[in-house]
């Protein structure tokens, strides 16, 4: 999609000439497109950062293969993998739980599933009652001060919190900061034409007998605008975060 949009910005050429097979004038690449291609190439040439930054442990991750295993054995291994990664005991299979006031991931916002586009009314819950995840896309038509934004929430049981594949950037695009007193890891955008900023927020640290909550905010906006939107989101979220 990015390559298609960039191609649409290339200036020059004659549609009549193209249709008739005649050679049109030389194509000229728009300066904004040249800058974009350069930024993409320079960023791709840099090594991705893996390691600890503050309370975050950025790690590469490949989903293990469970082909050929029985359903029971697959669920056992998934539970073990979840505990290893996040320090939270999660028994599989995952079920749905209603997203109601007082539930662990409740937000007073209406959103849609990033995968199906359907309204989000439930979140994922482990069979032993521990929350598993919440994924919600916020439409800018509904929330112009927030969207477009995708919200992904997860529980975790220890620090540093493992970040398995959620962040994929060289070190110079990563920044530690805080928003409303919460620790945040920012993946700054490299694109100037289609910027996307990712913010990993520790909404609640784990404590004895209570898991923490980490939230990934994916905001289709430049850095400063994304930080402002994240602050507005957290101002709403912190009023409803279950203890």
DOSEDO-90857 format. One line per 2 residues: number of its first residue (from 1); for each residue x, y, z of N, C-alpha, C, CB. Coordinates in Angstrom, 3 decimals. Each point is the difference from the previous one (the first is absolute). Glycine has a CB too. Layout:
N
NUM> X:Y:Z:X:Y:Z:X:Y:Z:X:Y:Z | ...
//
This chain:
243
1> 0.835:-1.197:0.000:-0.835:1.197:0.000:0.874:1.252:0.000:-1.821:-1.249:1.219 | 2.916:1.257:-0.411:0.872:1.161:0.046:0.636:0.241:-1.355:0.439:-0.419:2.421
3> 0.029:-0.670:-3.077:0.625:0.161:-1.312:-0.994:0.547:-1.010:1.564:-1.879:0.519 | -2.822:1.426:-0.451:-1.026:0.490:-0.932:-0.233:1.490:0.201:-1.090:-2.264:-0.017
5> 0.966:2.680:1.280:-0.265:1.407:0.277:1.175:0.872:-0.423:-1.473:-0.668:1.908 | 2.695:0.170:-1.696:1.162:0.761:-0.440:0.023:0.123:-1.515:1.264:-0.776:2.012
7> -1.614:-0.313:-2.677:0.005:0.032:-1.464:-0.990:1.015:-0.544:0.672:-2.393:-0.015 | -1.794:2.563:0.705:-1.011:0.960:-0.435:0.499:1.431:0.082:-1.753:-1.582:0.749
9> 2.820:1.803:0.023:0.531:1.344:0.158:1.097:0.330:-1.005:-0.571:-0.158:2.395 | 0.929:-0.825:-3.212:1.015:0.264:-1.019:-0.613:0.908:-1.071:1.147:-2.246:0.439
11> -0.499:3.348:-0.746:-0.529:0.997:-0.921:0.491:-0.272:-1.420:-0.087:1.687:1.866 | -0.675:-1.188:-2.849:0.428:-0.099:-1.389:-0.672:-1.147:-0.713:2.164:0.989:0.636
13> -1.847:-1.180:-1.932:-0.601:-1.064:-0.785:-1.270:0.484:-0.659:0.986:-1.699:1.526 | -1.416:1.009:-2.548:-1.210:0.369:-0.726:-0.910:-1.194:-0.075:1.237:1.717:-1.335
15> -2.452:-1.589:1.878:-0.924:-1.130:-0.028:-0.354:-0.357:-1.430:-0.916:0.672:2.228 | 0.788:0.332:-3.117:-0.313:-0.281:-1.388:1.140:-0.757:-0.661:-1.429:2.050:-0.096
17> 2.664:-1.617:0.395:1.164:-0.667:-0.567:0.111:-1.424:0.487:1.149:2.182:-0.150 | -1.424:-2.395:1.435:0.083:-1.333:0.556:-1.025:-0.901:-0.667:0.817:0.930:2.183
19> -2.048:-0.390:-2.386:-1.047:-0.820:-0.580:0.339:-0.380:-1.433:-1.674:1.109:1.484 | 2.303:-0.193:-2.211:0.280:-0.275:-1.395:1.355:-0.635:-0.224:-1.448:1.886:-0.562
21> 2.194:-2.104:1.588:1.302:-0.613:-0.138:1.088:1.000:-0.311:-1.128:-2.037:-0.747 | 0.772:3.337:0.587:1.007:1.014:-0.305:0.778:0.337:1.247:-1.422:0.926:-1.833
23> 2.646:-0.540:1.618:0.859:0.340:1.120:-0.292:1.424:0.449:1.778:-1.585:-0.825 | -2.135:1.767:2.112:-0.299:1.316:0.540:1.263:0.678:0.484:-2.273:-0.780:0.646
25> 2.133:1.954:-0.056:1.153:0.723:0.540:0.592:-0.760:1.180:-0.993:2.187:-0.753 | 2.254:-1.950:1.062:0.631:-0.693:1.126:-0.769:0.243:1.311:2.234:0.219:-1.159
27> -2.335:-1.264:1.954:-0.683:0.132:1.283:0.908:0.687:1.009:-1.351:-2.063:-0.483 | 0.741:2.890:1.295:0.726:0.702:1.057:-0.569:-0.430:1.341:0.476:1.978:-1.516
29> 0.379:-2.399:2.413:-0.443:-0.436:1.316:-0.171:1.215:0.902:1.172:-2.221:-0.285 | -2.316:2.308:0.911:-0.270:1.105:0.919:1.026:-0.020:1.137:-2.478:-0.069:-0.572
31> 2.994:1.234:0.985:1.005:0.032:1.080:-0.458:-0.703:1.272:0.810:2.134:-0.943 | -2.106:-2.035:1.267:-0.497:-0.669:1.204:0.139:-1.509:-0.109:-1.597:1.878:0.360
33> 1.404:-2.389:-1.580:0.138:-1.444:-0.212:1.466:-0.405:0.090:-2.055:-0.008:-1.460 | 2.939:0.813:0.915:1.427:-0.293:0.113:0.428:-0.063:1.466:0.397:1.121:-2.215
35> -0.865:-0.162:2.996:0.344:0.000:1.427:-0.552:-1.242:0.690:0.013:2.512:-0.003 | -1.211:-2.916:-0.412:-0.621:-1.175:0.612:0.783:-1.267:-0.322:-2.232:1.122:-0.150
37> 2.577:-1.318:-1.103:0.776:-1.177:-0.380:1.344:-0.024:0.722:-1.129:-0.008:-2.239 | 1.743:1.171:2.366:1.281:0.080:0.705:-0.159:-0.374:1.464:0.750:1.779:-1.584
39> -1.801:-1.264:2.225:-0.232:-0.302:1.414:-0.264:-1.483:0.213:-0.908:2.302:0.321 | 0.120:-2.894:-1.219:-0.306:-1.435:0.114:1.272:-0.825:-0.150:-2.313:0.399:-0.914
41> 3.127:-0.066:-0.086:1.223:-0.758:-0.248:0.992:0.148:1.150:-0.347:0.305:-2.455 | 0.507:0.909:2.963:0.942:0.225:1.097:-0.436:-0.734:1.263:0.571:2.230:-0.978
43> -1.876:-2.213:1.252:-0.478:-0.686:1.194:0.153:-1.512:-0.137:-1.612:1.871:0.406 | 1.320:-2.403:-1.590:0.103:-1.445:-0.211:1.439:-0.490:0.111:-2.004:0.118:-1.472
45> 2.969:0.760:1.186:1.409:-0.391:0.044:0.542:-0.079:1.426:0.287:1.056:-2.230 | -1.001:-0.490:3.183:0.475:0.010:1.384:-0.435:-1.272:0.721:-0.088:2.515:0.024
47> 0.927:-3.040:0.868:-0.397:-1.201:0.749:-1.126:0.315:0.969:2.324:-0.900:-0.208 | -3.234:-0.053:0.378:-1.067:0.154:0.989:0.602:-0.125:1.388:-1.731:-0.930:-1.601
49> 1.182:1.676:2.550:0.510:-0.052:1.370:-0.729:-1.079:0.793:0.575:2.452:-0.101 | 0.207:-3.298:0.765:-0.546:-0.981:0.928:0.776:0.099:1.303:-0.709:-1.544:-1.893
51> -0.015:1.605:2.977:0.635:0.129:1.303:-0.891:0.805:0.926:2.275:-0.146:-1.051 | -1.733:0.493:2.203:-0.801:0.700:1.005:0.166:1.508:-0.120:0.222:-1.966:1.528
53> -1.357:2.653:-1.528:-0.052:1.454:0.093:-0.928:0.325:1.161:0.433:0.341:-2.511 | 0.132:0.152:3.596:-0.826:0.282:1.168:-0.739:-1.255:0.444:-0.258:2.381:-0.747
55> -1.064:-2.290:0.957:-0.760:-1.162:0.461:-0.505:-0.885:-1.143:-0.667:1.347:1.973 | 1.228:-1.167:-3.188:-0.460:-0.756:-1.159:1.139:-0.870:-0.540:-1.667:1.825:-0.562
57> 1.355:-3.065:0.244:0.973:-0.918:-0.595:-0.457:-0.344:-1.412:0.622:-0.950:2.278 | -0.018:1.605:-3.267:-0.393:-0.175:-1.399:0.676:-1.255:-0.535:-0.297:2.507:-0.327
59> -0.492:-3.395:-0.230:0.531:-1.285:-0.441:-0.617:-0.412:-1.334:0.361:-0.666:2.395 | 0.426:-0.043:-3.229:-0.595:-0.573:-1.212:-0.879:-1.174:0.395:1.979:0.725:-1.411
61> -2.963:-0.993:0.594:-0.904:-1.090:0.364:-0.562:-0.676:-1.245:-0.582:1.197:2.125 | 0.634:-2.517:-2.118:-0.616:-0.816:-1.038:-0.945:-0.975:0.673:2.017:0.226:-1.527
63> -3.247:-0.238:1.086:-0.989:-0.890:0.601:0.424:-1.453:-0.181:-1.817:1.690:-0.437 | 1.932:-2.451:1.521:0.372:-1.412:-0.133:-1.047:-0.766:-0.806:1.220:0.123:2.192
65> -0.763:-1.175:-2.826:-0.913:-0.861:-0.752:-0.509:-1.125:0.897:1.208:0.543:-2.153 | -2.505:-0.744:2.120:-0.597:-1.080:0.785:-0.679:-1.026:-0.913:-0.336:1.596:1.922
67> 0.788:-1.655:-3.168:-0.586:-0.943:-0.960:0.185:-1.433:0.482:0.448:1.609:-1.880 | -1.468:-2.382:1.719:0.084:-1.412:0.341:-0.292:-0.327:1.449:1.624:-0.169:-1.782
69> -1.812:1.198:2.614:-0.274:-0.245:1.415:-1.502:-0.134:0.226:2.081:1.270:0.648 | -2.440:-1.997:0.368:-1.399:-0.062:0.387:-0.424:1.359:0.538:0.184:-2.473:0.514
71> -1.487:2.737:-0.499:-0.490:1.275:0.497:0.398:0.202:1.452:-1.913:-0.117:-1.602 | 1.872:-0.943:2.362:0.355:0.097:1.428:1.469:0.350:0.174:-1.782:-1.671:0.553
73> 2.654:1.031:-1.337:1.430:0.283:0.100:0.307:1.407:-0.510:0.506:-2.451:-0.279 | -1.185:2.874:-0.778:0.199:1.352:-0.526:-0.367:1.039:1.049:-0.468:-0.824:-2.325
75> -0.662:0.648:3.001:-0.431:0.951:1.020:0.957:0.006:1.184:-2.371:-0.335:-0.714 | 2.907:-0.825:1.054:0.965:-0.062:1.113:1.253:0.801:-0.343:-0.875:-2.276:0.666
77> 1.359:2.107:-1.889:1.214:0.714:-0.400:-0.251:1.507:-0.133:0.780:-2.070:-1.193 | -1.954:2.450:0.705:-0.333:1.418:-0.079:-0.040:0.632:1.384:-1.299:-0.439:-2.087
79> 0.768:-0.277:3.057:-0.035:0.507:1.372:1.409:0.178:0.540:-2.209:-1.124:0.368 | 3.084:0.165:-0.653:1.389:0.101:0.450:0.706:1.175:-0.664:0.048:-2.475:0.370
81> -0.290:2.644:-1.667:0.627:1.098:-0.733:-0.474:1.351:0.527:0.172:-1.468:-2.026 | -1.446:1.570:2.343:-0.551:1.255:0.516:0.636:0.349:1.344:-2.169:-0.447:-1.200
83> 2.303:-0.535:2.051:0.619:0.230:1.315:1.451:0.411:-0.164:-1.547:-1.672:1.045 | 2.245:1.032:-1.977:1.406:0.321:-0.245:0.168:1.424:-0.502:0.430:-2.400:-0.501
85> -1.306:2.820:-0.420:0.124:1.323:-0.604:-0.458:1.111:0.934:-0.334:-1.054:-2.215 | -0.817:0.861:2.857:-0.640:1.110:0.701:-0.054:-0.158:1.517:-1.326:0.330:-2.033
87> 1.712:-1.491:2.545:-0.004:-0.182:1.451:-1.385:-0.044:0.594:2.157:1.134:0.055 | -3.151:-1.496:-0.864:-1.385:-0.088:0.462:-0.524:-1.404:-0.300:-0.371:2.497:-0.382
89> -0.169:-3.203:1.374:-0.557:-1.327:-0.270:-1.305:0.117:-0.788:1.066:-0.883:2.106 | -1.047:0.387:-3.331:-1.175:0.081:-0.874:-0.315:-1.387:-0.522:0.549:2.379:-0.657
91> -1.663:-2.900:1.069:-0.410:-1.315:-0.468:-0.796:0.131:-1.299:-0.036:-0.855:2.377 | 0.446:0.069:-3.354:-0.713:-0.043:-1.276:-1.077:-1.080:0.071:2.059:0.808:-1.255
93> -3.124:-0.712:0.419:-0.219:0.947:-1.096:-0.456:1.364:0.490:-0.564:-1.918:-1.456 | 0.674:2.895:0.548:-0.442:1.362:0.276:-1.494:0.091:-0.301:2.303:0.950:-0.543
95> -3.027:-0.254:1.409:-1.437:0.187:-0.185:-0.314:1.494:-0.036:-0.488:-2.198:1.166 | -0.747:2.526:-1.447:-0.439:1.399:-0.032:-0.657:0.374:1.315:-0.316:-0.129:-2.485
97> 0.580:1.351:2.941:-0.637:0.537:1.199:-0.567:1.376:-0.341:1.580:-1.292:1.541 | -2.747:1.644:-1.019:-0.621:1.290:-0.355:0.813:1.180:0.521:-2.241:-1.106:0.033
99> 2.331:2.117:-0.875:0.740:1.216:0.336:-0.961:0.954:0.709:1.586:-0.285:-1.995 | -1.667:0.137:3.307:-0.957:0.752:0.809:0.730:0.866:1.016:-1.705:-1.817:-0.303
101> 1.060:2.869:0.827:0.620:0.789:1.066:0.441:-0.905:1.144:-1.416:1.983:-0.626 | 2.654:-1.781:1.069:0.563:-0.830:1.055:0.813:-1.168:-0.503:-1.892:0.663:1.366
103> 1.766:-1.007:-2.662:0.820:-1.078:-0.550:1.421:0.516:-0.226:-2.030:-1.059:-1.103 | 3.024:0.163:1.059:1.409:0.436:-0.007:0.377:0.951:-1.119:0.500:-2.136:1.035
105> -1.089:1.968:-2.218:0.406:0.796:-1.149:-1.061:1.021:-0.420:1.377:-1.930:-0.739 | -2.317:2.215:1.605:-1.119:0.864:-0.403:0.471:1.400:-0.402:-1.487:-1.293:1.539
107> 0.918:1.777:-2.648:0.198:1.370:-0.451:-1.359:0.584:-0.368:2.346:-0.522:-0.842 | -2.615:1.765:1.209:-1.294:0.616:-0.358:0.031:0.545:-1.425:-0.386:0.591:2.415
109> 0.914:-1.383:-3.319:0.146:0.398:-1.401:-0.564:-1.107:-0.879:2.059:1.397:0.521 | -2.649:-1.012:-1.626:-0.457:-1.009:-0.950:1.050:-0.132:-1.091:-2.447:0.501:0.489
111> 2.759:-1.754:-0.769:1.004:-0.259:-1.010:-0.345:-1.248:-0.773:1.721:1.121:1.399 | -0.909:-1.396:-2.405:-0.233:-1.169:-0.837:1.218:-0.908:0.028:-1.547:1.326:-1.473
113> 1.342:-2.583:1.126:1.099:-0.945:-0.084:0.909:0.363:-1.164:-1.434:-1.797:1.013 | 2.761:1.879:-0.803:0.909:0.313:-1.107:0.003:-1.069:-1.086:1.401:1.251:1.612
115> -1.848:-2.473:-1.290:0.032:-1.085:-0.976:-1.334:-0.206:-0.704:1.745:-1.070:1.377 | -2.865:1.198:-0.646:-1.306:-0.275:-0.598:-0.816:1.251:-0.283:0.034:-2.152:1.179
117> 0.280:3.264:-0.523:-0.773:1.222:-0.163:-1.289:0.020:0.795:0.979:0.183:-2.228 | -1.243:-1.245:2.994:-1.220:-0.056:0.799:0.176:0.769:1.309:-0.563:-2.230:-1.020
119> -0.549:2.667:1.597:0.043:0.740:1.260:0.606:-0.876:1.096:-2.026:1.353:-0.690 | 2.887:-0.763:1.500:0.639:-0.733:1.092:-0.893:0.057:1.233:2.301:0.523:-0.919
121> -2.765:-1.681:1.347:-0.846:-0.105:1.199:0.592:-0.978:1.010:-2.016:0.537:-1.393 | 3.081:-1.255:0.997:0.622:-0.997:0.863:1.525:0.122:-0.085:-1.986:-1.554:-0.309
123> 2.662:0.964:1.257:1.458:-0.106:-0.039:0.373:-1.461:0.211:0.300:2.378:0.871 | 0.948:-2.712:-1.178:0.461:-1.369:0.178:0.335:-0.286:1.458:0.877:0.020:-2.336
125> -1.302:-1.182:2.795:0.241:-0.387:1.391:0.535:-1.426:0.040:-1.835:1.549:0.809 | 2.847:-1.781:0.025:0.527:-1.343:0.201:-1.035:-0.854:0.733:2.367:0.899:0.057
127> -2.244:-2.208:-0.190:-0.975:-0.900:0.619:-0.002:0.092:1.520:0.280:-1.514:-1.936 | 0.821:1.999:2.513:0.069:0.151:1.453:-0.402:1.404:0.460:1.807:-1.717:0.026
129> -2.409:2.507:-0.921:-0.545:1.301:0.386:0.943:1.168:-0.140:-1.393:-1.227:1.522 | 2.651:0.985:-1.891:0.964:1.092:-0.201:-0.273:0.640:-1.365:1.761:-1.164:1.456
131> -1.780:2.495:-1.552:-0.205:0.624:-1.318:1.136:-0.358:-0.944:-1.249:1.890:1.077 | 0.898:-2.063:-2.339:0.992:-0.392:-1.008:0.396:1.191:-0.868:-0.944:-2.327:-0.014
133> -0.041:2.974:-0.619:0.315:1.151:-0.846:-1.272:0.733:-0.382:2.034:-1.172:-0.880 | -1.829:2.421:0.479:-1.070:0.814:-0.587:0.582:0.714:-1.206:-1.177:0.314:2.245
135> 0.477:-0.372:-3.372:0.404:0.724:-1.200:-1.179:0.834:-0.474:1.662:-1.811:-0.646 | -1.420:3.110:0.450:-1.088:0.915:-0.350:0.533:1.129:-0.873:-1.204:-0.558:2.147
137> 0.528:0.803:-3.259:0.346:1.118:-0.879:-0.976:1.138:0.234:0.964:-1.572:-1.726 | -0.432:2.790:1.885:-0.821:1.189:0.229:-0.064:0.821:-1.281:0.628:0.031:2.453
139> -1.852:0.264:-2.878:-0.229:0.728:-1.241:0.074:1.503:0.260:-1.442:-1.882:-0.873 | 2.189:2.630:0.045:0.071:1.453:0.209:-1.340:0.700:-0.180:2.343:-0.097:-0.768
141> -3.279:-0.517:0.044:-1.324:0.605:-0.115:-0.743:-0.045:1.332:-0.073:-0.666:-2.415 | 0.340:-0.363:3.214:-0.599:-0.092:1.330:0.792:0.794:1.026:-0.890:-2.249:-0.590
143> 2.219:2.204:0.458:0.877:0.640:0.980:1.109:0.765:-0.740:-0.496:-1.827:1.719 | 0.180:3.007:-2.232:0.996:0.751:-0.775:1.235:0.385:0.797:-1.860:0.855:-1.350
145> 1.751:-0.809:2.679:1.149:0.350:0.836:0.862:-1.207:0.350:-1.335:1.873:0.919 | 0.897:-3.074:-1.349:0.740:-1.225:0.314:0.425:-0.746:-1.268:-1.276:-0.173:2.151
147> 0.317:-0.093:-3.027:0.266:-0.861:-1.147:0.625:0.738:-1.176:-1.895:-1.390:0.733 | 2.351:0.596:-1.726:-0.023:-1.457:-0.014:1.047:-0.588:0.950:-0.816:0.074:-2.367
149> 0.353:-0.997:3.199:0.853:-0.605:1.019:-0.439:-1.441:0.223:0.382:2.248:1.108 | 0.593:-3.143:-0.959:-0.292:-1.376:0.373:0.542:-0.244:1.405:0.072:-0.764:-2.429
151> -0.912:0.168:3.269:0.338:-0.258:1.401:0.130:-1.500:0.198:-1.202:2.098:0.768 | 2.363:-2.548:-0.279:0.221:-1.406:0.344:0.464:-0.068:1.454:0.588:-0.600:-2.416
153> -1.370:-0.081:3.257:0.318:-0.095:1.421:0.332:-1.436:0.381:-1.499:1.955:0.468 | 2.512:-2.106:0.407:0.438:-1.322:0.440:0.360:0.053:1.487:0.853:-0.545:-2.332
155> -1.051:-0.555:3.061:0.499:-0.066:1.369:1.446:-0.512:0.008:-2.353:-0.400:0.859 | 3.109:0.748:0.162:1.347:-0.550:0.170:0.295:-0.106:1.485:0.777:0.987:-2.203
157> 0.160:-1.880:2.531:0.205:-0.309:1.413:1.324:0.403:0.583:-1.488:-1.817:-0.382 | 2.413:2.318:-0.444:1.319:0.357:0.543:0.651:1.061:-0.877:0.265:-2.312:0.980
159> 0.712:2.990:-0.392:0.798:0.990:-0.697:1.427:-0.518:-0.171:-1.436:1.860:0.931 | 2.107:-1.543:-2.048:-0.548:0.789:-1.103:-1.068:-0.790:-0.755:2.190:1.220:-0.208
161> -3.124:-0.495:-0.403:-1.042:-0.648:-0.773:0.565:-0.382:-1.370:-1.808:1.306:1.225 | 1.615:-2.565:-1.600:0.470:-0.450:-1.312:-0.849:0.603:-1.105:0.824:-2.136:1.015
163> -0.149:2.520:-2.095:-0.663:0.609:-1.156:0.312:-0.883:-1.204:0.166:2.382:0.968 | -0.970:-3.443:-1.182:0.324:-0.989:-1.044:-0.526:0.380:-1.379:-0.031:-1.726:1.763
165> 0.834:2.489:-2.507:-0.365:0.327:-1.368:-0.932:1.185:-0.155:0.314:-2.350:-0.463 | -0.721:2.990:1.537:-0.920:1.146:-0.105:0.722:1.246:-0.481:-1.389:-0.967:1.831
167> 2.681:1.060:-1.521:0.817:1.146:-0.394:1.060:-0.504:-0.963:-0.411:1.214:2.209 | 0.566:-0.530:-3.344:0.959:-0.437:-1.016:0.674:1.226:-0.590:-1.371:-2.067:-0.526
169> 2.472:2.481:1.162:0.627:1.258:-0.404:1.462:0.021:0.420:-2.210:1.181:0.187 | 3.018:-0.370:-0.866:1.374:0.226:0.470:-0.027:0.873:1.254:0.895:-0.206:-2.367
171> 0.222:0.223:3.067:0.060:0.706:1.270:-0.295:1.486:-0.134:1.642:-1.676:0.754 | -1.258:2.277:-1.877:-0.197:1.452:-0.128:-1.466:0.392:-0.179:2.269:0.131:-0.993
173> -3.156:-1.104:0.800:-1.427:0.309:-0.068:-0.747:-0.400:1.270:0.128:-0.294:-2.460 | 0.615:-0.091:3.490:-0.624:-0.379:1.263:0.290:1.060:1.055:0.212:-2.447:-0.586
175> -1.208:2.736:1.384:0.125:1.059:0.999:-0.787:-0.369:1.255:0.294:1.720:-1.825 | 0.350:-1.578:2.976:-0.694:-0.185:1.270:-0.534:1.345:0.471:1.475:-1.972:0.597
177> -2.704:1.979:-0.145:-0.594:1.219:0.529:-1.053:-0.387:1.019:0.441:1.260:-2.151 | -1.172:-0.296:2.635:-1.120:-0.275:0.906:-1.171:0.892:-0.406:1.575:-0.648:1.909
179> -2.770:0.103:-1.763:-1.233:0.741:-0.273:-0.925:-0.199:1.179:0.247:-0.265:-2.514 | -0.645:1.369:3.133:-0.880:-0.054:1.174:0.572:-0.913:1.079:-1.972:0.431:-1.481
181> 3.298:-0.400:1.623:0.671:-0.789:1.030:0.205:-1.456:-0.344:-0.967:1.536:1.590 | 0.629:-1.934:-2.821:0.131:-1.396:-0.413:1.210:-0.155:-0.908:-2.491:-0.331:0.192
183> 3.200:-0.770:-0.024:1.188:-0.260:-0.805:-0.401:-0.393:-1.425:1.261:-0.718:2.071 | -0.574:1.313:-3.048:-0.385:-0.177:-1.396:1.254:-0.231:-0.845:-2.051:1.465:0.327
185> 1.962:-2.455:-1.207:1.005:-0.207:-1.036:-0.620:0.417:-1.324:1.115:-1.910:1.282 | -0.471:2.842:-1.966:-0.529:0.538:-1.255:0.824:-0.527:-1.171:-0.818:2.080:1.187
187> 0.125:-2.608:-2.186:0.628:-0.289:-1.285:-0.383:1.130:-0.944:-0.057:-2.537:0.375 | 1.028:3.413:-0.644:-0.263:1.173:-0.821:-0.137:-0.391:-1.472:1.254:1.430:1.648
189> -2.079:-0.703:-2.389:-0.184:-0.339:-1.420:1.213:0.389:-0.825:-2.457:0.302:0.266 | 2.670:-1.042:-1.362:1.044:0.390:-0.939:-0.603:0.626:-1.254:1.465:-1.837:0.880
191> -2.744:1.546:-1.131:-0.672:0.536:-1.183:-0.493:1.418:0.273:-0.686:-2.328:-0.690 | 0.869:3.188:-0.288:-0.539:1.358:0.102:-1.331:0.122:-0.726:2.325:0.890:0.162
193> -2.558:-1.767:-1.149:-1.252:0.049:-0.744:-1.126:-0.748:0.718:1.328:0.169:-2.106 | -0.979:-1.311:2.719:-1.006:-0.836:0.664:0.517:-0.408:1.383:-0.851:-0.856:-2.246
195> 1.028:1.818:3.149:0.629:-0.310:1.291:-0.894:-0.840:0.911:1.266:2.124:-0.200 | -0.661:-3.107:0.843:-0.656:-0.797:1.035:0.906:-0.019:1.223:-1.211:-1.436:-1.724
197> 0.663:1.806:2.863:0.740:0.020:1.260:-0.556:-1.094:0.903:0.463:2.495:-0.211 | 0.416:-3.277:0.815:-0.421:-1.035:0.952:0.477:0.386:1.392:0.080:-1.789:-1.797
199> -0.972:1.640:2.759:0.326:0.324:1.383:-0.375:-1.185:0.879:-0.358:2.479:-0.414 | 1.335:-3.010:1.121:-0.230:-1.107:0.928:-0.034:0.587:1.408:1.147:-1.705:-1.541
201> -2.298:1.584:2.188:-0.247:0.693:1.262:-0.214:-1.015:1.123:-1.011:1.953:-1.247 | 1.743:-1.797:2.331:-0.282:-0.798:1.194:-1.087:0.740:0.770:2.387:-0.963:0.119
203> -3.617:0.533:-0.317:-1.120:0.659:0.680:-0.016:-0.333:1.488:-1.315:-0.077:-2.130 | 1.748:-1.131:2.449:0.043:-0.397:1.412:1.142:-0.984:0.186:-2.501:0.355:0.276
205> 3.361:-0.088:0.691:1.085:-0.924:0.313:-0.545:-1.194:0.784:1.661:1.910:0.019 | -1.028:-3.081:-0.187:-0.446:-1.135:0.803:0.390:0.183:1.464:0.201:-1.491:-2.009
207> -0.972:0.904:2.882:0.271:0.042:1.434:-0.335:-1.378:0.566:-0.497:2.516:0.153 | 0.913:-2.830:1.059:-0.310:-1.314:0.567:-1.495:-0.298:-0.052:1.988:0.217:1.493
209> -2.322:-1.297:-2.169:-1.398:-0.393:-0.095:-0.784:0.697:-1.101:0.124:-0.444:2.389 | 0.533:1.310:-3.194:-0.716:0.737:-1.041:0.897:0.158:-1.226:-1.357:1.232:1.749
211> 0.842:-1.565:-2.910:0.750:0.148:-1.241:0.028:1.472:-0.434:-0.644:-2.354:-0.678 | 1.604:2.695:-0.147:0.044:1.326:-0.594:-0.730:0.008:-1.330:2.174:0.455:1.147
213> -2.342:0.723:-1.716:-0.638:0.147:-1.312:0.888:0.871:-0.884:-2.321:-0.252:1.016 | 2.647:-0.265:-2.182:0.766:0.745:-0.983:-0.874:0.173:-1.237:2.218:-0.896:0.890
215> -2.178:2.084:-1.464:-0.867:0.342:-1.125:0.832:0.524:-1.163:-1.887:0.519:1.584 | 1.641:-1.082:-2.756:0.642:0.484:-1.224:-0.987:0.888:-0.746:1.462:-2.075:-0.155
217> -1.088:3.334:-0.020:-0.805:0.954:-0.763:0.680:0.221:-1.349:-0.855:1.136:2.126 | 0.159:-1.452:-3.202:0.502:0.234:-1.352:-0.786:1.161:-0.582:0.660:-2.446:-0.319
219> 0.032:3.555:0.090:-0.670:1.246:-0.380:0.498:0.428:-1.376:-0.243:0.696:2.434 | -0.679:-0.525:-3.370:0.373:0.454:-1.338:0.150:1.519:0.006:-1.205:-1.965:-1.060
221> 2.350:2.409:1.600:0.252:1.435:0.133:1.490:0.217:0.267:-2.358:0.403:0.879 | 2.863:0.801:-1.162:1.380:0.322:0.367:0.188:-0.047:1.511:0.200:1.430:-2.046
223> 1.050:-1.383:2.474:0.346:-0.224:1.402:-0.744:0.921:0.959:2.220:-0.745:-0.770 | -2.134:2.051:0.576:-0.582:0.926:0.968:-1.522:-0.152:0.070:1.890:1.594:-0.431
225> -2.526:-1.778:-0.703:-1.447:-0.191:-0.016:-0.372:-1.314:0.685:-0.160:1.335:-2.130 | 0.976:-2.373:1.899:-0.267:-1.302:0.620:0.150:0.071:1.518:0.794:-1.140:-2.089
227> 0.203:1.880:2.564:0.186:0.144:1.449:-1.199:0.700:0.628:2.491:0.085:-0.322 | -2.999:0.927:-0.349:-1.169:0.717:0.513:-1.224:-0.901:0.033:0.938:2.140:-0.884
229> -1.121:-2.946:-0.154:-1.138:-0.920:-0.032:0.131:-1.070:1.074:-0.252:0.416:-2.451 | 1.473:-0.903:2.655:0.216:-1.002:1.039:-0.312:0.562:1.377:1.749:-1.073:-1.420
231> -1.385:2.319:1.658:-0.307:0.607:1.292:-1.508:0.113:0.209:2.159:1.269:-0.101 | -2.880:-0.910:-0.938:-1.458:0.096:0.123:-0.622:-1.378:0.242:0.018:2.017:-1.509
233> 0.521:-3.036:0.820:-0.511:-1.363:0.218:0.242:-0.443:1.441:0.426:-0.550:-2.420 | 0.778:0.770:2.934:0.325:-0.458:1.345:-0.795:0.756:1.060:2.285:-0.600:-0.801
235> -2.623:1.851:0.546:-0.827:0.743:0.937:-1.369:-0.648:0.151:1.220:2.094:-0.604 | -1.725:-2.668:-0.486:-1.268:-0.709:0.040:0.175:-1.370:0.642:-0.756:1.229:-2.051
237> 1.784:-1.947:1.605:0.188:-1.389:0.423:0.269:-0.133:1.496:0.869:-0.487:-2.267 | -0.098:1.414:2.822:0.398:-0.147:1.405:-1.185:0.151:0.959:2.259:0.876:-0.613
239> -3.331:-0.278:0.159:-1.184:0.148:0.864:-0.766:-1.302:0.123:-0.160:2.392:-0.664 | 0.425:-3.354:-0.239:-0.783:-1.226:-0.040:0.859:-1.258:0.154:-1.628:1.192:-1.449
241> 2.928:-1.015:1.677:0.881:-1.150:0.144:-0.301:-0.712:1.305:1.779:1.138:-1.361 | -2.126:-2.414:1.263:-0.357:-0.763:1.191:1.228:-0.142:0.902:-1.792:-1.255:-1.290
243> 1.604:1.318:2.601:1.134:-0.124:0.916:0.583:-1.400:-0.011:-1.002:1.768:1.420
//
